[in-house]
Amino acid sequence: MDSPGPVEGAGPGHRTQPRTSSEGGAPMGEGDEGYGEWQELVGAALLGTDRRRGGGPAGAPGALLDAAAVHTVRRRAGLRPAAARPRPEPAPRDPRPAPPEAAVRRLAQLLAGRTGAGSGSGSGRRGSAPDLTELLPQWLAAAGRHGYRAPAALVPALLDAARARTDLRPQALALAGARGLWLARMNPDWRFALRGGAGGGELPDVTDPSAVERLWEEGLFAERVALLGAVRAHEPAAAPRLLATTWAGERAEDRLMFLDSLRVGLSLEDESFLEAALGDRSRNVRTTAAELLSALPQSALAGRMAGRALACVGPEGVTPPAECDAGMLRDGVVKRPPAGRGERAWWLGQLVEAAPLSCWRERFGGLGPAEIVALPVASAEGWAEELHAAWCRAAVRQRDPEWSRALLGPASAPPAAGPGTASLAERARLLETLPDGERAEWVAQFVRAHGLSEAFQLLGVCVVPWAGALGRAVVDALDTAREAGSYPWSFSGVMGLAERCLDPAEAGRLEALTASAEDPPDASPGAAAYWAEAFQRLVATLRLRAAMLSELTPS
């Protein structure tokens, strides 16, 4: 299958489209012999054979079905001949290696989504068998790391899976490659792949200006996105120059996506292009350009925002802006607040989050982030929450780990008592700015101090597989909940996350938790059996993941 022909890919998930006159034949229409008889059959079916009057079909329902079956065969066989379309060109050759045979069989199993029936069928319980559909993203990610291509016969099923699950699309389309795009052009159901942004076709040499220009002006959207990424990786400053050549004629939604691609490799070399985009006719484009510029602490926009923010916030207290002037509007400040927010608080938050965090040290007499965050905010209006939330957004936007640590506070502190924010969603975003090991350790301490009931969002930002300390903290917390007789189904989300994220090496340590036991006093009836079942599924899933990764490893 290394040199696919025009019919390659007719595997699982392949759909045959209805034939038309351009595809070698045309179905019968109103002027064709037998069309009136078919309409009579349809009428009899709709009204019922005992109510149909006139000269139409009569008799028992079985006779009607027999007549319909005969007529259906006639209709299918009675196509008028027409000229066949030219055979399509063969799919482009994909030079990447195919996965090992065992891994191919595993992918077919995952795409089929076969999951063993649980003993709790009909009760909302998942049973003890692994959920194969949840392991598909990990298979795709591992295959991508190894540089494999999709097995040719499974490309249609892979496109069907990506159509049904948008979270699979980037990795699935990358794995499908040029062959996936080739197939997508022939099936309207897979049209999303042509605008998926993953490319997959053969890109020109980015050092060949004429080839780059030709694809940029004539290519499909996905090919253009892939080309822009390749140009950006080769020479970051060349990407905005390429964008500028067609910017005025692009659709607003395309301008927004192209602009968003500049987040990778963002630097001051992009400033002039982004400054020009501040005057774009689309508000979303203007807002994104302002956000990107504010992520560059040395940009002119960041300096302007710093001046405005420093005028509002200082050791003496907080005084939000009294109006949203034309300069603020041009720099990306949205004038109208969402429902439930006051105008001045809304404007203040936007100014502070766009100002460079480095400007606050001097404003507060040389204090560091932790000391600044701990200061009481002198304000009769209670602006502290708004100020701290804006600093959180600034720390995330500017990827500043020092400010993130200050705003997170100690993991052992009650969630509502954090110095910067009580929102777990904001804490999760702050954690993403920390190094992987530090992030996992902070969440492990949080789980040990507060259990799992509030840790779900925090666990979701930790690198997979979870580091040893984090994995042990999660398993210990689940075991503690089991021993306490807690409602087991209230931990189903964390248990599902553990199946996907725990280190497969933890399977042996979990084996002792799979045995059934008596329900603890005051526990929900059947809780012990449910917990045993959940741990059995967890162990089985971890072992399946270990086997899956082993199968993908080149021999």
Buried (B, 14 or more C-beta within 10 A) or exposed (E): EEEBEEEBBEBBBBEEEEBEEEBEBBBBEEEBEEEEBBEBBEEBBEEEBEEBEEEBBEEEEEEBEEBBEEBEEBBEEBBEEBEEEEEEEBBBEBEBEBBBEBBBEBBBBBBBEEBEEBEBEEEEBBBBBBBBBBBBBBBBEBBBEBEBBBBBBBBBBBBBBBBEEEEBBBBBBBBBBBBBBBBBEEBEBBEBBBBBBBBBBEBBEBEEEEBBBEBBEEBBBBBBBBBBBBBBEEBBBBBBEBBEEBBEEBEEEBBBBBBBBBEEBBEBBBBEBBBEBBEBEBEBBBBBBBBBBBBBBEBBBBEBBBEBBBEBBBEEBBBBBEEBEEEBEBBBBBEEBEEEEEBBBBBBBBBBBBBBBBBBBEBBEEBEBBEBBEEEBEBEBEBBEBBBBBBBBBBBBBEBBEBBBBBBBEBEBEBEEBBBBBBBEBBBBBBEBBEEEEBBBBBBBBBBBBBBEBBBBBBEBBEEBBBEBBBBBBBEBBBEBBEEBBEBBEBBEBBBBBBBBBBBEBBEEBEEBBEEEEBBEEBBEBBBBBBBBBBBBBBBBBBBBBEBBEBBEEE
